[in-house]
């Protein structure tokens, strides 16, 4: 009887006991979608120019040969275009000349008569006299500018260079850079070596013109060919910075070697620094200031609006080799000024010794060389200076 009662009770307990429900399966985690791989960035390669470098001087690439891979350097907006009056023939009489000061002496009055008749030498002499006169400073400078311009319009390169210097702020005159650039170009076209050098500086700095290293290199090379020794060093700096977008150390070294051969110890140091993996170029975002260390503006740098200081004369070696590879050694500006002084004392040079190697100085050098039986080339060299010093 007890066994029969226990069986239903056990069965009832089994039925009443809750069966634990199976836990629901967790949903599978979504598959992580792999992001597409970014392609590896490849830097554009700029090929180094392979133009041959002749032993005499490195070649300046033309503007049409710029490398397609190199980004063009940013340039400043050009100033207004200044068109100078056309040249007139020598000997053409002058109209509208300013009157002489009442205190002018007889020599100045004689110069005035000749200048009004179209004599270029008298015009330039009168301009130089007024630029250093003390009658009435404002009136004197107006007279000086008038006669410099008259001589320049008759094809005198020195007078054109003087007009450029006055418009650039020389002798405390108002600065007019577009007009200064126009006169520099006129003087350079007339063969003024210093004007070519200054145009190289202006294009390298972006001062008064668009910054254009190719044009700067062209002007520096012309100045170097005309006997401006410091142009060789500036060509080295330009190519080390990159004339057309990429530094060219091989060409830079070629120019440094030529500058060092002329006695420029700064160029010799630059060549050593370049060979050791250093740099001679400081690139800044500020307006360029060329001083003891060469400074080349970075792309996008603001152009220099005011007159930048001219670079200091590179130190000349104490005893430079007179002719290396058959080339005479040019002198620096102090040497040009001494040559002018000695030529003037000997009766060959007219005008004020100013250290500028212009058309008049070159003509005086040629006259002296011809009279002394020297090779006639019109160049201001160490050999010429030594000859003049020796009498």
Secondary structure, DSSP 8 states (H G I E B T S, - for coil): -HHHHHHHHHHHHHHHS-------------------------------------SSS-----GGG--SSS-------------------TT---SS-----TT--HHHHHHHHHHHTT-HHHHHHHHHHHHT--S-HHHHHHHHHHHHHHHHHTT-HHHHHHHHHHHTTGGG----HHHHHHHHHHHHHTT-HHHHHHHHHHHHHTSSS---HHHHHHHHHHHHHTT-THHHHHHHHHHHH-SSSS--HHHHHHHHHHHHHTTBHHHHHHHHHHHTT----EEESS----SSS-EEE-TT-----S---------B-TT--SEETTEE-B--HHHHHHHHHHHHHTT---S---S---HHHHHHHHHHHHHTT-------BHHHHHHHHT-
